[in-house]
Amino acid sequence: MGSAQRRHERHRIDAAALLLIIAWACLACDLQQDITLEPPEDALPEGSSVGVLWDDQEAEVFLGPLDKVDFEGTPVCLLWDVLLAAGLQEQDILGMRFDFEGSDGFRSSSVGCALLEGELMRHGYLDPESLALLWEADLHLRGCYWLNGAARILGEPAEATSDRPVQK
């Protein structure tokens, strides 16, 4: 075998190796695309959530997608918006009274705090990071309404709670 033939063989091997490397890289790219998993369409959104219970119904509201407002330098969700996202209508909210339950099981009403009128939900906020329940200061609400780690908002029709104390 002459030197020109050996050189030609070497170039063929180099070209074959190069083609093999390119094919392997393309295959690796295809494999990477094949194993990249997209979340199913019915997957739950990420982030904090709070439960909303009313009239034997329950909804879990994820706070991430909700609009945020600034409350004393913290981006928070308006309680009114949380209730709307749960599926309540404006007239439903106005005709209800609300209690709040923390992740530790503490309820505002368990220490003598009255249920809150639905209209007050326009003046309450939920921190999507800490799930702290916050209120506008001019409401002068007792500390039992300022929950850390709110887990559930419990709504009851006003007529069903007429025998219980109510904060207006």
N, C-alpha and C positions, 0 to 999 in steps of 0.2 A: 504494500500500500504506500503510495507516494505521499509526500508532505502536503501537496495540494488536496489530495483526497482526505487526509486526516484533518486538515483545516476545515474542509467542507463538512465532515462528520461532526467536528466540534461545534460549528455554527448551528448544525441541525440539532444537536443536543442542547446548546444554549437557547435556541429558539423554542425547543420543546419544553425546556425547564421554565422559560418565561411564560409560555402559554399555560403551563400547569399552574404557575403562581397566580396568573391573572384569573384563571378558572376557579382556583381555590378562594381567592379574594371575593369574586362575584358570588360564589356559593355561600361564603361566610356572610356576606351582606344579605343574601336571600334568607338564610337561616335566621339571622338576627331579626329580619322583618317578620318572619313566620312565627317567632316565639314572643314577639312583642304583643302583650295582651291588652286589649282595650276593655274597659269596664263594661259590663252589660248595661243596656239602656235602662233597665229597671233597678240599677244599683243605687243605693242611698247616697246622697251627697255627703261629702266629708264635713267635719266640723261639729261644733256643739249643737245640742238640740234640747228642747224642753217639751214636756208633754202638756197637752191642753185637754181637760176633761169637762164635758158639759152634757146634760140631757142623755145620759147613758152612751155618749159618744166619746171617742178619744182620738186625738191626732198627735203625731210627733212633728214638731216644727223645727227644721234645721235653720239655724240662725245665719249661716254663712251667706246664703243668697239674698237675704233681706237687706233693704236700704239701711244705712247707718246714719245717725245724727250725732253731733258732738254734745256730750254732757260732761261739763267740767274737765274738758281736755281728753275725754275717752270716747272712742267711737262705740255707740251702743244702738240697740234696736228698741224702737218704741213698742211698748206693750200692746198698744192698739194694733200695730202692724202684725205682731206675733199672733194675736187673736184672729185677725182677718186671714192670715196665712193658714190658720188651722181650719178655716172654713166657716167661721162665724160671720154673720152679716152685721152691719152697723146697728140695726134695730135689735138684734139679738144681744149684742154687747151692752147696749143701753138698758135693756130690760133684765140684766143679770147683776149679781153680786159675786165678788171673787174672793177666794182664799188662796193661799200660796203654800207650797210644800217644798222643803229643802231636800237635798239628796240624803240627808241624815234622818229624814222622816219628820222633822220639826214642821209644824203648821202654825201660821200666824194666829189662827183662831184658838190654838191650844193654850195660849197664855192670856186669853181674854181680849185679844184684838178683834174688833168687829170686822165683818165682811166689808169689802170696799165696793162702792157703787161703780157700775160700768163706765160712767163718764170719767172717773179718775184714771182709767187705763190710758187716757190721752196724756197723762202727766207722770207716767211710770216708764222705766227703762230696764232693759236686760243687757248686761255686759256679755257679749258673745264669747269672750275669753274665760272669764271667771264665773259666769252665770250669776253674778251678783244682781240682786233686784234693787234698783235705785229709784228715788222719787224726787220731784221738785221740792226744794226746801220750803217754799211758801205754803205747802199743804200741811206742814207741821205734823207729819205722821209719826207715830211711836216707832221705836226701834224694832219692834217685832215684825214690821213690814219690810225692813231692809235685810232681806235674806242674802246669805252667801251660799252659792251653790244651789240655786233654784232648780228643782227637778220638774215640778208640775204646777200648772195654773188650774185651779178648780172653779168652774163657773156653775152657779145655781140660779134658776129663775127667781126674780125678786119676790114673786108671790109665794114661793115655797120657803122663803127665808124670812117672812114677815115677823116671825116670833123671835128672831135673833138680832142682836145689836148690829147696826150698820153705820159705817163711817162715810159721810157725804162730803 
